[in-house]
């Protein structure tokens, strides 16, 4: 009878332990042999190219880290959720990663609108979130405009990206007047348009027309006709590649020949497919890095990425790779993988040499780093110039190819190059 009672008590204790849910964030139940990192990305839907590139970069970093023995003897366990390029699934993904999977940190998203929607969840649960590519300046702020303790980014922010393109237009291309065509449904696009308008006018330029479109719109001819009537020397289009390809093609059909200027949302191989490649010839956009960079680390990254995925990496791939390696670096340095230690490590990150440049996290949890400008030539993205936050030449080595000659403002028919 005593033996039966002992067995019964032991069974109850075992059952209670199994059901207690007492594992700390990031621990594998019953052992804690891995470090759980969550990722939410748009692997399907309208921005699937971005999500796939980010995911590929993150997974390459995980494979390399685990292949080298992990972090302080523990392997990374990456848990990825697809946001379907939508806001609600993004929120659901972060709730699941934190509440059920018990991750110690979260990587994501690309689109600022989805990061803005999901970041309050991570902030509430005190789990650090590192976005590789959300550039809207509000991403790292809470609803009151204060810095959110647990939200960080490793990309530059929209005011700087807009400044880069305003300076390109005014100083490099000698353009005096520009029209703007923005996606009124995307915080990313709205913020960039506002920042560009402010910076370009400060430099003596004039915005002659501003038109809006909504999200998944496919016909832009009404907006482009209104823009054409004002005869701008260039059109600033801070939108995602899915819209830009159509805008460029329809602009050329209407006889608009001036260059289009864009931002990192253009960075996708889909951008220049079909007629869009011809329509975008000679146009410019800002980005986070260039595959033309001759630095050894970048060349190795491009080689390893191409070998694994049989395609060249995009800027989103490089940002995903940097994001995962930065989290690994702060864990390695502190020797701890709990959320609070990771948060402290991200807040104190200084002079990290990543694939996308030298990265320092400032007091607003934004990355201080340079931007590159790429020009579309023969449907490929070619390095044009680098612009640093202080306006001076970048401290790190710039990509090797010399700057190409810019087209004369308003003169070149980019649809016929």
Residue pairs with C-beta under 8 A, 6 or more apart in sequence:
23 29
23 32
23 102
24 32
24 102
24 338
25 36
25 98
25 102
25 103
25 104
25 127
25 338
25 339
26 32
26 35
26 36
26 102
26 103
26 104
26 337
26 338
26 339
27 36
27 102
28 34
28 36
28 77
32 74
33 74
33 75
34 74
34 75
34 76
34 77
35 70
35 71
35 74
35 75
35 76
35 77
35 104
35 331
35 337
36 77
36 79
36 101
36 102
36 103
36 104
37 62
37 76
37 77
37 78
37 79
37 103
37 104
37 105
37 106
37 107
37 324
37 327
38 78
38 79
38 80
38 81
38 94
38 97
38 98
38 101
38 103
38 105
38 106
38 107
38 108
39 54
39 55
39 58
39 78
39 79
39 80
39 81
39 97
39 106
39 107
39 108
40 80
40 81
40 82
40 83
40 90
40 93
40 94
40 97
40 106
40 107
40 108
40 109
40 114
40 118
41 50
41 51
41 52
41 54
41 55
41 80
41 81
41 82
41 83
41 108
41 109
41 110
42 48
42 50
42 51
42 82
42 83
42 84
42 85
42 109
42 110
42 111
42 114
43 51
43 52
43 55
43 80
43 82
43 83
43 84
44 51
44 82
44 84
44 85
45 51
45 83
45 84
45 85
45 86
46 85
46 216
46 240
46 242
47 85
47 110
47 111
47 240
47 242
48 85
49 241
49 268
49 269
49 270
49 314
49 316
50 110
50 111
50 133
50 240
50 268
50 316
51 82
51 83
51 85
51 110
53 268
53 313
53 314
53 315
53 316
53 317
53 320
54 107
54 108
54 110
54 132
54 133
54 316
54 317
54 319
54 320
55 80
55 320
56 305
56 308
56 309
56 313
56 317
56 320
57 132
57 305
57 313
57 316
57 317
57 318
57 319
57 320
57 321
57 322
57 323
57 324
58 78
58 80
58 107
58 320
58 321
58 323
58 324
59 78
60 304
60 305
60 308
60 317
60 321
61 320
61 321
61 324
61 325
61 328
62 76
62 78
62 324
63 308
64 304
65 71
65 76
65 324
65 325
65 328
66 75
66 76
70 76
71 328
71 331
71 332
71 337
72 331
72 332
72 335
72 337
74 337
76 324
76 328
79 97
79 101
79 103
81 89
81 92
81 93
81 94
81 96
81 97
82 89
82 93
83 89
83 90
83 93
83 108
83 109
83 114
85 111
85 114
86 114
87 113
87 114
87 117
88 117
90 108
90 109
90 114
90 115
90 117
90 118
91 117
91 118
91 121
93 108
93 118
94 106
94 108
94 118
94 121
94 122
94 129
95 121
97 103
97 106
98 106
98 121
98 122
98 125
98 127
99 125
103 127
104 127
104 128
104 337
104 338
104 339
104 342
105 127
105 128
105 129
105 130
105 327
105 339
105 342
106 122
106 127
106 128
106 129
106 130
107 129
107 130
107 131
107 132
107 320
107 323
107 324
107 327
108 114
108 115
108 118
108 129
108 131
108 132
109 115
109 118
109 131
109 134
110 131
110 132
110 133
110 134
110 316
111 134
111 186
111 188
111 240
112 134
112 135
112 136
112 138
112 139
112 186
112 187
112 188
112 191
113 136
113 186
113 187
113 188
114 134
115 129
115 131
115 134
115 136
115 139
116 134
116 136
116 138
116 139
116 187
118 129
119 129
119 131
119 139
119 140
119 148
119 151
120 142
120 143
120 148
122 128
122 129
122 150
122 151
123 129
123 142
123 148
123 149
123 150
123 151
126 149
126 150
126 339
126 340
126 343
127 150
127 339
128 150
128 151
128 152
128 339
128 342
128 343
128 346
129 150
129 151
129 152
130 152
130 153
130 154
130 323
130 326
130 327
130 346
131 139
131 151
131 152
131 153
131 154
131 155
131 323
132 153
132 154
132 155
132 316
132 319
132 320
132 322
132 323
133 153
133 155
133 264
133 288
133 315
133 316
133 319
134 153
134 155
134 188
135 153
135 155
135 156
135 157
135 158
135 161
135 188
135 191
135 192
135 263
135 264
136 157
136 158
136 187
136 188
136 191
137 157
137 158
137 159
137 191
137 366
138 187
138 191
139 151
139 153
140 147
140 148
140 151
140 152
140 153
140 364
140 365
140 366
141 147
141 148
141 364
142 148
147 363
147 364
147 365
148 365
149 343
150 339
150 343
151 365
152 346
152 347
152 361
152 365
153 365
153 366
153 367
154 319
154 322
154 323
154 326
154 354
154 356
154 359
154 361
154 367
155 264
155 288
155 319
155 356
155 367
155 369
156 288
156 366
156 367
156 368
156 369
156 371
156 389
157 366
158 188
158 191
158 192
158 195
159 195
159 199
160 371
160 389
161 192
161 195
161 263
161 264
161 286
161 371
162 192
162 194
162 195
162 196
162 198
162 199
162 238
162 263
163 195
163 199
164 286
164 371
164 373
164 387
165 196
165 236
165 261
165 262
165 263
165 284
165 285
165 286
165 373
166 196
166 199
166 200
166 202
166 203
166 205
167 199
167 203
167 387
167 391
168 261
168 284
168 286
168 373
168 385
168 387
169 175
169 178
169 200
169 205
169 234
169 236
169 261
170 200
170 203
170 204
170 205
171 203
172 385
172 406
173 234
173 259
173 284
173 406
173 407
173 409
174 409
175 205
175 233
175 234
175 409
175 410
176 204
176 205
176 206
176 233
176 409
177 205
177 206
177 207
177 208
177 232
177 233
178 200
178 205
178 206
178 207
178 208
178 232
178 233
178 234
178 235
178 236
178 261
179 207
179 208
179 209
179 210
179 211
179 227
179 230
179 232
179 234
179 235
179 236
180 193
180 196
180 197
180 207
180 209
180 210
180 211
180 235
180 236
180 237
180 238
181 210
181 211
181 212
181 213
181 220
181 223
181 224
181 227
181 235
181 236
181 237
181 239
181 247
182 189
182 190
182 192
182 193
182 210
182 211
182 212
182 213
182 237
182 238
182 239
183 189
183 190
183 212
183 213
183 214
183 215
183 238
183 239
183 240
183 243
184 190
184 212
184 213
184 214
185 214
185 215
186 215
186 239
186 240
188 238
188 240
188 265
189 238
189 239
189 240
189 265
192 238
192 263
193 210
193 236
193 238
196 236
196 238
197 207
197 210
200 207
200 236
201 207
208 230
208 231
208 232
209 226
209 227
209 229
209 230
209 232
211 223
211 224
211 226
211 227
212 223
213 220
213 223
213 243
217 243
218 246
219 250
220 243
220 246
220 247
220 250
220 251
221 250
221 253
221 254
224 247
224 250
224 251
224 254
224 256
225 254
227 235
227 256
228 254
228 255
228 256
232 258
233 258
233 409
233 410
234 258
234 259
234 260
234 261
234 409
234 410
235 251
235 256
235 258
235 259
235 260
235 261
236 260
236 261
236 262
237 243
237 244
237 247
237 260
237 261
237 262
238 262
238 263
238 265
239 247
239 262
239 265
240 265
240 266
241 265
241 266
241 267
241 268
241 270
241 271
242 270
244 260
244 262
244 265
244 266
244 271
244 276
244 280
245 270
245 271
245 272
245 273
245 274
245 276
245 279
245 280
246 276
247 260
248 260
248 276
248 279
248 280
248 283
249 274
249 275
249 276
249 279
251 260
251 279
252 278
252 279
252 414
252 415
257 410
257 412
257 413
257 414
257 415
258 409
258 410
258 414
259 282
259 283
259 284
259 407
259 409
259 412
259 414
260 280
260 283
260 414
261 283
261 284
261 285
262 283
262 284
262 285
262 286
263 285
263 286
264 285
264 286
264 287
264 288
264 315
266 285
266 287
267 285
267 287
267 314
267 315
267 316
267 381
268 314
269 311
269 314
271 280
272 280
272 376
272 379
272 380
277 376
277 378
277 379
278 379
278 415
278 417
279 414
279 415
280 376
280 379
280 414
281 376
281 377
281 378
281 379
281 414
281 415
281 417
282 375
282 376
282 377
282 407
282 412
282 414
282 417
283 375
283 376
283 414
284 373
284 374
284 375
284 376
284 384
285 373
285 374
285 376
286 371
286 372
286 373
286 374
287 315
287 371
287 372
287 373
287 374
287 381
288 315
288 318
288 319
288 356
288 357
288 371
288 372
289 298
289 315
289 318
289 355
289 356
289 357
289 372
290 372
290 374
290 381
290 383
290 399
291 298
291 302
291 312
291 313
291 381
292 382
292 383
292 399
292 400
292 401
293 299
293 383
293 397
293 398
293 399
293 400
294 397
294 399
294 400
295 396
295 397
297 353
297 355
298 355
301 313
301 318
301 321
301 355
302 312
302 313
305 312
305 313
305 317
305 321
306 312
306 313
313 321
315 356
318 354
318 355
318 356
319 356
321 354
321 355
322 354
322 355
322 356
322 359
325 354
326 346
326 349
326 352
326 354
326 359
327 342
327 346
329 345
329 352
330 341
330 342
330 344
330 345
330 346
330 349
331 337
331 341
331 342
331 345
333 345
334 341
334 342
334 344
334 345
346 361
346 365
347 361
347 365
348 361
349 359
349 360
349 361
350 360
350 361
351 358
351 359
351 360
352 358
352 359
352 360
353 359
353 396
356 369
357 369
357 370
357 394
357 396
358 369
358 370
358 395
358 396
359 367
359 368
359 369
360 367
360 368
360 369
361 367
361 368
362 368
368 389
369 389
370 386
370 387
370 388
370 389
370 394
370 396
371 386
371 387
372 383
372 384
372 385
372 386
372 387
372 399
373 384
373 385
373 386
373 387
374 381
374 382
374 383
374 384
375 381
375 382
375 383
375 384
375 404
375 406
376 382
377 404
382 401
382 404
383 399
383 401
384 403
384 404
384 406
385 403
386 393
386 394
386 398
386 399
388 394
388 395
407 414
